[in-house]
């Protein structure tokens, strides 16, 4: 298996004893506030879900998964899948198809079919691969729709859960957890509703905040507790992170999560995660401009209640763009979710799929033989590869213009990671300090720009030049 090109080589530089006054005057100073602790980082990941079949059928599927989850790749820690509505198609079904043969030869005609079966087998194969081969930290599954027979309209798209099936649906989610756990694939988190405000033409189901809050408090939470199920319960996951216009509140994750927490403040007695998606409408959309705004901001009530916040889906459907400009755009977006919104996890939609838009980090060719990389894959890696699970984000103070340099910092024990994004056409000379602490004498620098992907980068002392149109990750440690 070919390894990723331009994998980081360490650059060893001496940093102890330097101050910003001892080097040429920098463009800006970056002060890392070691004791200014923010949120814990739960990880970075991708979704495959309904696209599991296309990756499962690809002849280079293992190579692609290694690029995303392997040590030489993104080192992702979260895989998001779907609790498919076609697991149970009637009241007699009690199986999650874990005994199906998932090791068919890729030349088998099965892989050229379009079916629910290949999605189920594909998700199982991918989940097993990343858990066993890549030691992936967290498996997370969302429901797009309950089984059709539990729905008000008897369909897997649109409609809503029939209230008479509240307990049946809770038991169904518990059964899924127990089945996957029995296969060595214990889910870390389960979400009962993907995009609950959007009646999509694909698998979907509508929920109001009141109905979702009631379902978690009276059915799902108690059922998980009674059965000893340790999975976190994810709620929110609407298409917009937030919305300025009241007309868009029904698809705002902030509105949805705020309403639930205000109505059910005791929801924190369960291990819950508040989540949202990061989609936006194009400027060409025929609506007043204010109605298009979806600010990246804290999920206010979740933050007040100390509930972890995850970004569980983000991408766009614009024409395919594999350039560094696209990569930098997304790097800034990740930065804002981590810093402004205080997200503990960032999950991209989707990991790998055949498409002519920007939904994937990796673009699979329909011929099942080849694939293409994107720069957003690599700029995502400047976060995911170097910020360990369990790190805490820490404060950063700079004296630069807000839109000319984006810097975030994280610590894990005595180790630190600094991610700096320069979206401008000019290099930025910076001076990096850390509360006057003494660095341990070595830092490693990983550069992604038009020509580089996580490449070794040289610095002098604590004076670091951040090239134009680039993202630079700096890792090191401090002395105790």
N, C-alpha and C positions, 0 to 999 in steps of 0.2 A: 504494500500500500504506500503510495507516494505521500510524503509528509508535506505540510504547508510550506511554501517558499517563504523566504525572508523571516523565519522564526527568530524571535529575539535572541541576540547575543548580549551578554552582560557587558556593560561599560562601567569600569571601576573608576571612581573619581574621589579625590580627597575633598571633604567638605568641612571637617572639624576646624573650628577656629576662624572661619570667615564671617565677616559681617558685610552688610550692603555698602558700608562706607569704604571698604577696602578694595572694591572693584570699580570699574568705570561706571559712572552714573547710569543706572538702568532706566528703561522706559517706565517701568512700574515695579512696585514692591509687592510681594505676596507673603502675607503673614498667616501662618497656620496656627490656629488656637487649639492647642492639644487638649485642654480640659473643657472646651466648649463642645460637649457631646450632644449629638442629635440622635437620629433613628438608627436602629440595628439593621444591617443589610441581610435580608433573607436569601438573596440570590438573583440570578439573571437566567432567562430561559426563552424558549420558543414554544409555540403551539404547533401541533400537526393535526390533531383532531380529524375533521372531515377530509383533510388532505393526506391522511395516513396511507391510503391506498396507492397514491402516486409514488410516494417514496418507497413503500414496501415493494412495488413492482419494478423499481429501477435497478439496473444491473450493477450500479456503483453505490448501492444504498449504504453499505458499511463504510465506504470511504466518505460519503456525505455526512453520515452520523458522527464519524470521528472528527470531521472538520467542525462540527457544532459542539459535540460533547467531549471530545478527546482532549488529552493534555496538550497536544500540539495545535489544537484548534481553539474554539471559544471558551472551552472549559465550563460549559453551561451547567447549572445546578438544578434547573427546573424544566420539566417536560409537562406541557398542558395537553390533555386529551379530552375526549367527549364521552359522556355516558349516553351512548346511542339509544334512541327510542325504539330501535328495532331489536334490542336484546330480548325484550318481552313484548310480543305482538298480541297476546291475549292473556286472560287470567290464569291459564294453565301453565304458561311459560315460567320457569324458575331457573333458567340456565343462562350463564354469561359466556358460553362457547369457549371455555378455557381449554377444553380437550380437543379442539379442532387442530388439524395438521397445519402448522404455520411454517413448515420447512420444505415446502414444495420447491422443485427446481424452477428457476426463473424462466426457463424455456416452456414451462407448462402453460397451456392456453388459458388457464384460470386467470393469469395476470393481465390478459387483454380484455377482460370483462369489466363491465360497470355494474357493481352490485353492493348491497349492504354487507354481504359476507366478506368481501375483500377489505372493506373498511374495518370490520371487527378484527379480522385476522391481522391486518396491517398494524393496527394500534397495539395489539398484544405483542406482535413480533418486535416492534419498535420499543415498546416499554421494557420488554425483557432485555433487549440489546443494550439500551443505555443504562439500565440498572446493573446488569451483570458485567458488561464489558467496560463501561465508563464510570461505574460507581456513582451514578447521578443521585444527588441528594434528595430531591423532592419530586414526586409524581402528583400532579394536580389535575382533577377532572371536573369539567363543567357540564351541566345539562343544557342543551339547546331546547329540547322538548321532552316532556314525559311521554311514555308510551301512549299511542293514540287512544286506546280504550279508557285511559284515565282522563282524557281531555273533554272539554265541554262540546267541542265540534267533531270529535272522533277522528281528528287529523293530526299529523305530526307538525304541520305548519299552522301558525296563528292560533286562535282560540286561547283557552286558558285551562288550568287544572280545575277539574270538577271538584268542588269542596268536599264532596262525599268520599273522595279518594285521597284526602290529605294524609291520613295515617298509612294508607297503602303506598303512597308515593314515598313517604319517609322510610317505610320498611324496604322499599325497592332500593333506595340509596344506601341503606345499611347493608342490604344483601350484596350490592355491587362492591362495597368496601370489603366485606368479609370474603367474597370470592377472589378479588384481586390480592388480598392479603394472603390467602391460602396458597396463591401461586408465587409468593415471594415478592409481590408488587404492591406493598401496602401504600395506599394513597395518603399523602401528607395533608391534602385539602380537597374538599368537595364543594362545588357551587351548585345550588339547586336551580339557578337560572342565568343563562347567558343573555345579555341585552333584554331585560324584562320589559322595557318600555317600547320595544320595536317589534311589530307584527311582520316579521320578514317572510318572504315567500319560500324560504328553505326551512329547515327545522327551527321552530320558534314557539314561544309561549308567552303570553302577556301576564304580568304581575303588577299590582299596585304596591306601593310601599307598605300599606296596611296589611295586605294579604301576605306579603313576604314576611313581615315582622311577626305576624300571628303564626305563620307556618313554622318559622324557626323556633319561636318561644314555646309553642304548644305541641309541636309534633316532632320536628327534626332534632332539635337540641335534646329534649327528653329521651327520644328514641336512641340517639347515639350514647347518651349517658347510661341508659338502662342496659345497653348491649356492650358497654365498655369500649366503644369506638373512639379512638383518639384523634380522628381527622378534624382539622380545622374546618369551620363552616365559612365559606366566602359569600358575601352578599354585595350587591351593587352591580358592577359589570355592565352598565349601560353604555351605549355607543359614545356619548360625549362625556368627557371628564367633568365638565361643568358647563353652565350656559348663562349668558347674560340675559337673554330674552326669556320671559316667562312662558312664551309659546313653545320653547324648546325644553322646558323643565322635565317633561315626561320621559326624555331620553338623556337626562343629566344624571351622572353617577353621584355627584355631590347632593343634588336634591333628593335622590332616592335614599342614600345612606343617612343623610341628615334627618330625613323624615322618620326613618325606622328607629334611629337611636333616640330621637326626641320622644317618640311614642313608647318605645320599649327600652328604657335606660338599663334595665337589668339584663340586656342581651349579653353583657360582658361576663355573665356567669358561665357562658359557653366560650370555647376557644375560637373566636370569630376574627375574620379579616375583612376589612372594608376595601372594595376594589372598584376600579373604573377602567374604561377604555379611552383611548386617546384619539378618536377620529374627529375630523373637522370637515366642514363643507367647503368646496372650492369657491373662490371669489366670484366665479361666474354664476353661482347659484342665484336664481331670481328671488332675492329677498333683501330686506333692509340690511345694511352692513352690520349694525349692532346685533342683529339676530344670528349672525354667523360666528360671533365671538364665543370661543370655548376656552376660557382662561385656565392655564395650568396653575392651580392654587391648592391649598390644603383642603382635604375633605374635613370641614371644620369640626363637626361633632365627633367624628372618629378620632381626630387629633386630641380633642379635649378629653375624650374618654380613654385615651391611651391604647386605642385599637390599632394594630398594624395596618398599613395601607399598601396595597399592591396596584401597580399598573399591569393589567392582565392581558391586554391586547392593544396593539398599535401597528399601523402601516398606512399606506395609501394606495389608491387605484389609479394614480396618474401613469402616463406612459413610462415604460421601463427606463430607469436612469441608473447607470452603474458607476457614475463619476464620483470624484472626490467632493464635488460641490454637494451632491446628494448625501454623501457620507457625513460631511460636516454639518449639514442641516439636521440630520438625525442625531448626531452627537450632541448638538445644542439642546435638542428636544429631550434626550435622556438626562442631560445635566439638569434641565429645569424640573423634570419630574423628581429627580433625586434631591434637589436642593429646595426649590420653591414649594413643591407639593409634599415633600418629605416621604416619598415612596420608599418602601423597604425592598421592593422587587420590581423588575422591569421585564416583561415578557413580550416578545415580538410575534406578530402574526404575519406569515407563518414561516417555519424554518426553511423548508424546501418544497417548491411546487412548480409545475409548468405554467407559466403565465407571462404575458407581455406587459405587466405592470409592476408596481413596487410592493406587492404583498409578501414576497419572499426575500429572505437574506441570501438564499442560493436559488438560482433559476434552473430547474430541471428541463432538459430537452424532451419533447414529447416522444422522441424515438427510444427513450429509456436507456440510452447509451452514454450520454454526455451531460454536462451541466456547466453553468456559468457562475462566476463569483461576482459580488457587488462590493463597492467600497463601504456601504453601510454595514456589511458583515464585519469588515475590519475595524471600523470606528466603534461598533458595538463591542468588539473584542478589547478595545482599549479600556473599557470598563470591566467586562466580564472576566477577562483573563487575570486581572491584577487586583481586584477587590475581593478578598476571601469572604465566604459566607461567615456571618457572625461579626464582621467588622462593624464599627460604629462610624457614622459620618461625623466629622468635626468641623468647627467653624473656620472660615477663611475671610480675611480682610485684605482688600487690595486698594490701590489708588488709581486704577485705570478706568476708562470709560466702560460703562456696563455692557455695551454691545461689541467691544473690541477684544475682549479676552474673558473666557469663562473658566473658572477654576473651582474644583471641588476637592475635598480631602477626606481621608478615611484612616482609621487606625485599628489595628488588631494586635493586642498586646503591645510590644514595643515597635512593631512594624508599622509602616505607613505607606499609603498610596496617594499620590496627587495626580489628578487628571486635569490637564490644561488644554483648552481649545482656542485656537487663533483663527477666526473666520475671515480675517482681513487680508489684503494683498501685500502687506508688509510684515517683515519679521518683527518680533517683539523681544526686546532685551529685558529679562526679568531678574529679580533677586529674591531668592526663596529663603525664608526664615521660619523657625518653628518655636515660638515663645522663648527664644534665647536658649533652647535646649541644644545639647551637643549631639550631633549626628554620629553615627557609628563608623563613619569613614568611607562607606561605600553606598552608592545608589545605582540603580539600573534604570535606563531610559529606553522607552519603546515609542518609536515614531511611526505614525501613519499619515501619509500625504499622497499626492498624485502618483509618486514613484515608489513609495515605501509602504510596507505592511508590517507593523510591529518590529521595525528594524532597529538595530543598535544605533544609539545616538550619543554623541560626545558633548560633555559639558565641562565647564571649568569652575571648580569650587561650587559655591551656591549661586553662581551667575549662570543662568540657563537661557539660551536663545530659543524661542519657540517660533519655528518657521511659519511663513505665511500659509494660509489654507491648510492647516494641519491640526492634528490632535497628538499630544505628547503625554505619556504616562510615566511618572517617576515613582520608583519604589525604593525603600530603604528602611532603616531602623534608627532609633535613638538609643543613647546610652542611658542606663538606669541611674 
